[in-house]
Amino acid sequence: MRLTAQDLAVRRSGRRIFSGLSFALGPGEALMVTGRNGAGKSTLLAVLAGRLKPEAGTVTASEVGEATLSECLHVVGHRDGLKSPLTAEENLAFARDLLGAPTASPQAALEELGLGHALRLPVAYLSAGQRRRVALARLLVCRRPLWLLDEPTAALDAASQEVLAGMMARHRAAGGLVIAATHQALGLVDARELRIEAPAASTQAAPAAAADEVWW
């Protein structure tokens, strides 16, 4: 898969968030999106995921056959997007069935994230770090070429961050793409950086609306 963004611009609630953003990624490549809080990192991921229409510019995917871009990506946002009354296994089985990967194993995905013991625990009983790992395990129950990750290491301890780094490395080695909005290094070897700068003060007519971060 190849992904190209050309001259993207977004305005929300009367405020220009960013403009003129362009990049291109090919198989196995990674992009780190950086910038201060409110600069538009999450907004860019929303545009790439097809959840927000840009004011200008285009996003195109090639070498994906008949699939649409939305059918080729996973998103992990700030919020974990889990159903608290359901077990970790049930949450992953729901994601697997929704995304059309009936042979994927929730147990294997949880074991890779070090949560095999939590298979049948309602996620309401899990810590913030454990819930985050369940959310990241969704990346493994349906293989999709593009991962869009918004602060993926939030609430993760050092050991879990290493597991995530290994997951991303294997994904890239298989030709997958990773785009991560982050404030810190993620162990993404040879990743490029796209820094989003704050717009000029004169263009900030109103606060930006909060992005909906509960994504699949």
Secondary structure, DSSP 8 states (H G I E B T S, - for coil): -EEEEEEEEEEETTEEEEEEEEEEE-TT-EEEEE-STTSSHHHHHHHHTTSS--SEEEEEEES-TT--GGGGEEEE-SS----TTSBHHHHHHHHHHHHT-TT--HHHHHHHTT-GGGTTSBGGGS-HHHHHHHHHHHHHHS--SEEEEESTTTT--HHHHHHHHHHHHHHHHTT-EEEEE-SS----TT-EEEE-----GGG--S----------
